[in-house]
Amino acid sequence: MHTHIHLLKTVHFASNYHGNEVTSVLKTMKDGSKLITKMVKVVKDYNNYMGGVDLADRYRSLYNVDR
């Protein structure tokens, strides 16, 4: 399955686990209000489970630890 998402930048997801399932999620807006919206399940799972990995990869690429 290949999913193409466009929010601020184009993001491509490739998964042999996920299909095209859509799920509802509760988002908190900048003003603190809550909004129920629909999201592709692969994006929801990515946001739930991979956020820390992305941060670690980003920090590792920013700071040179070879001394």
Residue, then its C-alpha position, 0 to 999 in steps of 0.5 A: m500500500h502506498t499513501h500520499i499525504h499533503l499537509l505542509k509538505t508532501v509525505h509518502f508512506a509505504s507499508n505492507y501492513h496497512g491498507n487504505e483504512v480511515t479512522s477518526v482522531l481527536k485533534t487539539m487545535k491551537d486555540g485549545s478546542k478539540l476537533i474530530t477528524k478523519m485520518v488514514k490509519v497508517v498516519k495515525d499509527y506512525n504518529n503514535y509509534m514512530g515520533g521518538v524515532d524521528l526525533a532521535d534521527r533528527y537530533r543525531s543528524l544535527y549534532n556531530v558526536d565524532r570527536 
